[in-house]
């Protein structure tokens, strides 16, 4: 019997291409947005802040963009990492939403339990078709096998139960990897964002101390070094924070779905075992 698998999100090739695209976009943003000529004065420094009571944040955007550009070559890498985190967070959100199905999992499991108690196998299968998602796919596979082997006179009770368990395990094996797919990207970004930001921070501090090493400090080099240190720290911590939050959020969702699948599978096996004499 063929088994339908919920949409699996990005495959390996798509994941690699997405990361490459994010890196390219990060470089383009750094070069043409942060590094736009209007963000700098004639001396190549970020345009000065505009003072005044009625001056809003938008009037000082060129200054901030120019300051970010001064963060150095680490900035486009960190921008790309933040884009990767956002992209894969959206991908996981869409995929897990589809995997969850149309209704609440706990209500669906309770409904299946009630139908099994009343021996309404066909109705339970129809409920799975309406629910959709990973849980419904696993339950449907088990129910179809349940209906197929319940009157099999050639096998004893133990053989039938093992056959049903194997069917549920195979169906789960198709669905569970999809739920955690690409989570490694988020966990990796959570780790390396801070480390790469720290590299940029160290380089900026080296430049700052170098500017002060010759006696009278070079204020331009000193400011550039400090900007490089702080900008990279900001992007690194921001990316890591977002990645950790999203990773934990999706992990909780995956654990809940896995529990629902295990609960439904146990219910089907127990009901089948009780119905066999």
C-alpha positions, 0 to 999 in steps of 0.5 A: 500500500502506498503511503502519502507523506506530508509536504517535506519543505526544502529538500537538501538541494533547495536548502543549499541553494537557499543558503547560497542565495542568502549569502549573495543577498547579504553581500548585495545589501552590504554593498548597495544598501549599507555602502550606498554613496549617499550614506557617506560624506566627502571624507568617506565617513558616515554622514553626521547625525541631524540634530533638531527637535523635529528630526525623526529616525528616518532623517538619520537613516543614512548615518546608521546605514553608513555606520553599519557598513563600517562594520567591515567584511564580517557584516555581510556574513552576519546579514546572510546568517540572519536572512537564513534564520528568517527564511528557514523559520518561515519554511519550518512554520509553513511545513509544521502547520501543514503537518499539524493538519486542519484541526487540533491534534488532541481533539482529533485523537479523542475523536479517533478513540471514540470511533474505535470504541464504536467500531466505526473504522470507515468513519475514522478513516474519513476523519483522517482524510479531512484532518490531513497532516502527519498525525492523520497520515499515520493514523490512516495507515494504521486504520487501513491495516486494522480493517484489512487484517481484523478478519484474517483467519490465517494469522493468530492474534500476536501476528496481527498485532505485530503486523499492525505495529509494523505498519504504524512504525513505517508510517511514522518513519515517513513522517517524523524525519520531515518534522525535524528536517532543517532544524539543524540549520537553525541550531547551527546558525544559533551557534555560529552567529555569536562566534562570527560576531565575536570574530568581528568584535575582536577585529574591531577592537584590534583596529581600535587599539592600533589607532591608539598605539601611536601616541595621539589616537587617530580618531577616524580609525578609532571610531571605525574600529569601535563601529566594527566591534559593536555592529558585529556584536549586535548582528551576531547576538541578534541572529543567535537570539532569534535562532534559539527562540525559533529552534525551541519554539519548533522543537516544542511543536515537534515534540507535541506532534510526536506525542500525539502520533505515539498516543494515537498509534498506542490507541489503535494497537490496544483497541485492535488487541482487545477486539481479537479473541 
